[in-house]
Amino acid sequence: MPNIKSAKKRVITAEISRERNAQAKSALRKKVKKARIAIAENAENKDQAVKEASISLDKAASKGLIHKNAAARKKSRLAKSAKTTESAE
């Protein structure tokens, strides 16, 4: 444990940030998983699920949770798989 007052504060704020980031990342993963499941099942709401996941990915990238290129890559793959299932019908 640090002895300096400012270092003690940083430990506390780092823990708070870690918890907040973990919750946000978990929510992001859930939305992406929900979109993947909707695409796999060819559900009627798959376009909406992909849209929500894309928005969540953009927000996570802007907040620094994930890298912007990782967000772009995941969005691209979701859109591509949604498009492929549409054409397969």
CORUR-V616204 format. One record per pair of residues at least 12 apart in sequence whose ideal C-beta (glycine too) atoms are under 6 Angstrom apart, sorted by the first residue. I is the first residue (numbers start at 0). J is the second residue. D is the distance in Angstrom with one decimal. If there is no record, write none. Layout:
i->[I & I]
j->[J & J]
d->[D & D]
This chain:
i->[23 & 24 & 27 & 27 & 30 & 30 & 30 & 31 & 33 & 34 & 34 & 34 & 34 & 38 & 38 & 38 & 41 & 45 & 49 & 49 & 52 & 53 & 56 & 56 & 56]
j->[64 & 64 & 55 & 59 & 51 & 52 & 55 & 52 & 48 & 48 & 49 & 52 & 77 & 80 & 81 & 84 & 84 & 81 & 77 & 81 & 77 & 74 & 70 & 73 & 74]
d->[5.8 & 5.6 & 5.2 & 5.0 & 5.7 & 4.7 & 4.7 & 4.9 & 5.5 & 4.1 & 4.9 & 4.0 & 5.6 & 5.2 & 5.2 & 5.6 & 5.4 & 5.9 & 5.2 & 5.0 & 5.9 & 4.9 & 4.2 & 5.6 & 5.4]
